[in-house]
């Protein structure tokens, strides 16, 4: 995106107002810009094509149990990047990708396919995003958002916090019900699948939504473990706020062994992820979630990067989890990368703030505002963990999201992958009808004892 120079009368990382929003206006959304704010034009050599509306709802057949056939099944890689040749492609790789190539020279590789700008949202969502462009604004020093509807609140974003909020509040179908697994392979490659049921909804999508008493809760999440038996019944509930300054996240957990619902302030920041074997934090879920208030954020710029995209092969029902989750990394036979433009946003831990990640670097897809790659650094400044969000367009529902998220620990040599559902034989549902009672602490206990 061709942007004017950002001028801020403040220190780097502090909240500030730009001198000018951009060379674009809300009227450009759906024209010179994609519906969510990406540059609709092709890149200089055409390797990133112009945006033409994304995948249609009939882009490929829908298979049994709601699985999507791969619209690009006949394509072959344009090139394969390995440790041996990555120096030739460094300008289109991230530090995390290079670290993975170095750490796993015989396992990790990047198969680059033709680029398809597949992202699309319903017309009604696109219209609300266009309205957001002139109404939404950051308040509370950038740690809250007001006057926005669904989808990206800041499609013309120029500030780092606007981009972070775009990821956090992006459109994910309005409401959803998903059954998926989390895997934490040992260095030998062995693993035990943890099966989750994950229910989510935007507050405005609840059938009994009342703006008069809604408060600042923007997103509801309820998640419970189905298997294995030793973990079955463990459940989590979170009410995510759009104003962390006035109403921080509220969370509860249900412990099946104790049969009690308890407040869970640890479900935030670097609190441990559920059944994650210490391999992810609470805010690693969905690539990043929660309050951004512990970091100073800045926009590094926009660049072309080989990112995981159109990951239909990874989501195929013909694959077993053992075909995908290998020792060290995901099996590269089933991953797909494409050249896309991304915004690079960097967060540095504030003085006096606590988090195991001293710095985080996010790479956000311009067409969706999803984080597709993320690098996490420790207190010594060393790259520690590398995340890949294997993006996919649920084209029959017009929902851009992930086929899976993988988080690689460069020190331990292990990783965690979340979101695979190849063997679950249950369709991802979007537009599910919920009430506020479905996301109450009482409902959490009911979910846990199923």
N, C-alpha and C positions, 0 to 999 in steps of 0.2 A: 504494500500500500504506500502510495506516495504521500508522505505526511510532512507538514510543516515542522520546523524545529520546535521542540518542546522547551518552553521557557518556564522555569520554576524559581520563585524567590524563596528558596529554602535549601536546607542541606539535603544531600543525596539520601534517598530512602524515606524522608519525612513526607507526610501528606501535603500536597500542594495542588493548586489549580493550574491547568495549562493555559498559556496565553491564547491558544487557538485549538479548537477540537481537532480539526483535520481539514484536508482539502475537500472532504465529502460532507454531504448533508443527509438527513433522513430520506430525502427524495431519491437518493442514489441506491438505497437498499432495494435489491431485486432488479437493478440495472447495472450500473458500473460496479456495484458491489453485490455480493451474494446476499441472500435474505438475512444472514446472520452477521454480515459485515466483512467478509473476505474480499480480496481483490478479484473481481470476476474475470479479468483479462488473463491471457496466457503469459508465460514467462518469455524471455528473449528468444530462446531457441525452440520453443514449443514443446519442450519435454514436460512442462506442466501445462495442460490444455486450458482453454477458456472454460469457465463454468457455464453449463447449459441446462441447469435445473436439477442435477442429481439423478439418482436412479428412480425410475417409475415404480409404482406399486406392483407392477406386473413384470419386473425386470427378469425374473426367473421363476420356475415352478416352486410351489410350496409343497414340501414332502410330508410324510407321515409325522405326526406329533408336532407339526408346525415348524420343522426345520426348513431352512432356506437352501435351495440349490445354489451353487456358485455361479453368479452371472459371468464370471471371467475364467471358467474352468479350462478353457482351451488355450490359455496364454502360457507362454514360457518365459523364464527370466531373461531380462535384457543383459544382465551381468550379475556376477556373484562376487561379493567382497569378503575376503579372508584376511588373516594376519599377513599373508604373503604379499597382498597387493593393496592394502588399505591406504598406504601412503599416497597412492594415485587418486584417492577419493576423499582425502581428509577434509576438504572444504565443505563437504556435504555430510559429514559425520559429527556426532557429538562426542565430548570427552568420555561419556559413559559407554558409548558404542565401541570406541577405540579400546577402552579398558577391558571390555568383554572379549574383544578379538585377541587381545594380549593374554588375558587370563585363561581363555579356553580356545587355544589355537586349533585344536582338532575337533571341537564340538560346535562352536558358535560361528555362524556365517550369515551374511545378509544377502538374500536373494532379492534382487531388485526387478520389479515388474513394471509394465506400462502404468502410467498414472491415470487414475479415474477419479474425478471429483464427484463422488457418489452421494455426498451429504444432501439431505432434503428434510424439510419439516412441513407439517400441514400449513395450508394457506392462512388459516386463522392464527396460527402461531407466528408466522412471518409478519402478519399485520400487527400483532401485539408487540413484536420486537421493533417494528418501525415506530410505533408509538413510544416505546421505551427510549428511543434515541433522543427524543425531545423532552422527556419527563423525568427519567431516572436520574438520581444524583447520589453521590457519596456524602455521608454525614458522619459525625462522631470521629473525626480525624481519619476517615476512610475505612473505618471498621464497621460500617453499617450502610445499608442501601435503602432508599425510599422511593416511592412513586414509580414502581415498575410492575409489569405484569409477568407473564411466563416467558421463558426463553432468556437469551442474553440481555441483561439490563443495559449494557453499554456496547451496542454493535459498532459504534464509532470510537471505541476505546483507544486512548493514547497513554493513559496512566497505568502503572503496574497493578495497582489495587483494583482498578476497573477490570483488568484482564483476569485477575485471580477470582473476582466475584463472578465474572462471566462463566468460568469453569464451574464454580460451586453451584450456581443457580441455573445452569443451562437446561434446556428441554430434554427430558428423558421419558417422554410419553405421557406426562401429566401424573400418571399413577402406574404401578406395575406390580406383578407377582412373578418372581423368578426362582426356580430351583436350580442350584448349581453346586459345584464342588470347590473346595480349597485343598490344594496339595502342597506338602512340604517335603519334597524328596530328600532322602539322605544322600550322602556323597556317593553311595553305591547305586543310587537310583531308585531304591525301594521307597514306597509311600503307602499311607492309608488314607483314602479319600474321606474328607469331612464334608458331608452333604448339608447344605443350608437351604432354608426357605427364606426368601428375602422379599418383604412387602414394603413398598414405598409410595408416597403420594405428596404432591404439592398441596399446601393447605387449601388453596382456592378450588381444588378438584374434589374436595370432600362434599358429599351430598348435603350435609348439614352446616356447611361453611357459613359463618356469620362474621362479616368484617368488623362489627361492633365489639365483638369479644374475642377476636382472633389473636390479639397481641402481636408479637413479632415472629411467632413461629411460622416458618416458611415451608419446611420440608419435614415430613414424618417418615421414620424408618423403623420397621420391626423385623427382627431377624432371629430365627431359631434353628437349632441344630437338629437334623433328622437322624443322622447316624455318623459314627458308630455308636453302639449302645452305651458305651461309657460316657459319652458326651450328650446323648440324645436328651432333649428337654431344656438344655441351656438356651436362654433367650435374652435378647437385647432390645431395648426400645430407646429411640432418640428423637427429641424434638429439636430440630435445627433452626436457628434464629437468623433473621436478616439484620438484626441489630445486636451484635455481641456485647456492645457497651452497656445496653440497658437490660438485655435479657440473654444471658449466656445459654449455651446448649444445656438442655436438661436430658439426663439419661438414667435408665434403670436397667438392672439385670435381674433375671430369675435364675436361681440356682436349683436345678432339679433335685439335688441331694438334700438341700436344706428346705426346699419348698417355700422359699421366701422371695419376695420382690424387694429389692433394695435400690436406693439411689446409687448412682455410679459416676461420681465426678471424674473417675479415672478414664472414662470413655471419652477421651479428648487428647489432643496434642500427641505426646509420645507415650501415652498409656498403652499397654500391650494389646495387640489385636486378639480376637477370639480364636483360641485353639491354633495359634500361629507359630508355636514353637519358638517364640522370641524373634521371628524373622520379619515382622512388620509392626508398625505403630498404629494406633487408632486412626491417625490422620493420613496414613498411607492408603486407606480404603478409597476406592474410586480415584486412585492416583493422588488425590489430595482433597481433604475436606476439613471443615471446621473454621474456627476463627483465625484470621491471618495476623493477629495482633502481636505475636511474639517476634515478628521479623520486620526488618526494614526492606522494602521492596523497590526494585528499579527495573525499568525496561532496558534490556541490552540492545535489542533491535530485532529486525525481521530477516530471516534467511531461508534458503532452500536446503532441506535436509531429507535424507532417506529415513522414512518413518514407517512403523507398522501400520498397515492400512488395508481395507477391504479383505479382512481376515476370514473369508468364508471357508477356506480349506481347514483352518484351525478349528472351526465350529462344526465341521462335518459329522453327521451321525454315523458315518462309516468308520470313524476312528474310535479306538478305545483310549482311555486315559494313559495306559502304558505305552501307546504309540506316540503320545505327545510329550509326556513328562519323562525326560531322560536324565541321567546323572549330569549335574552341572548346569544345563540350560534346557530350554524347550527344544524339541527336535526341529532343526531348521528345514527339514523336508516339508513341514506343514506351516511355516511362517511366511509371510509376504510383506515386502517393503516397497514403498513407492516414493517418488520425489514429490514433496509438498512444501508449501511455504508455511513457516511457523514463526510465531512470536517467541522470543527468548526472554524470560522474566526471571530475575534472580532475587532470592530472599536471604538476607544475612541476619543471623540471630542478634537481637537487640542486647545491648549491655545490660547485664543483670537478669535477663530472661533465661529460662531453662528449657532445653530441648536437646535430645541426643544428636539431632542434626544441626550443626552450626551454620550450614549454608545449604540451600536448595536451589536448583536451577531447573525451571520448567520450560518445556517446549510445547506451545499450544497451537494446534491446528487452526489455520485462519478461517476455515469454512465451518467449524463447529465450536470453537473455543475449548475443545477437549484437550487436556494434557495428554500428549502421545508419547513423550519421553520425559524422564526426570532423573537428575543426578543429585545425590545426597552426600554431603561431606561431613566428616566428623570434626571434633573440636581441634584437631591438629591441622585441619585444612586438607586432609587426605580424602580422596574419593572413596566412599564406603559402599554405598548401595546404588544400584542403577535400576530404574523402573521403565517398563515398556507397556503402554496401553495399546493392545492390539485392536485397533478401531474397526468397526463394522457398521454398515447401514442396515438396520432392520427395515428393509425397503417396503415390505407389505404393510408396515405400521408407520412408516415415515419417522423413524426414531434413530438418530445417530448415537451410538454408545460403544461399548467394548464387547469383543468376543471373549477376552480374557485380559487380566492384568498380571504381569510377572514382575517380581522384585528380586533382584540378584544381589547377594551379599558377597562382595569381592574378597572379604577376609575369610569367612568360614567356608566358602566354596559351595554354599547351599543357596536355595531360592524358594520362594513361595509363589504359587500361581493360583489366582482366584477368578472364578467366573466361568470356567469350563462347564458345559452341560451335555457333552456328546453322548453320554450313556443314560441320561436322565429320563428320556422318553416323555417329557412334559414340555409343552409349548410355553415360551415366555409370553406372558399376557400384559398388554398395555391398555390403558383406559379402564382399569378395574374400578368398580364402584365401592368406595369405602365411606365410612362415617368417622367422626372424631373418636367415637367409642372404640373403634378398631385399633386405635393407637393410644389407648389409655393403659396405665399400669395394671389395671384389672385384666385387661385383654392380654397383657404380656404373660400373666400367670396361666391363663387358659391356653395360650399357644405353647407354653413350656410343658404342660402336662398331657399334650396330645399323644 
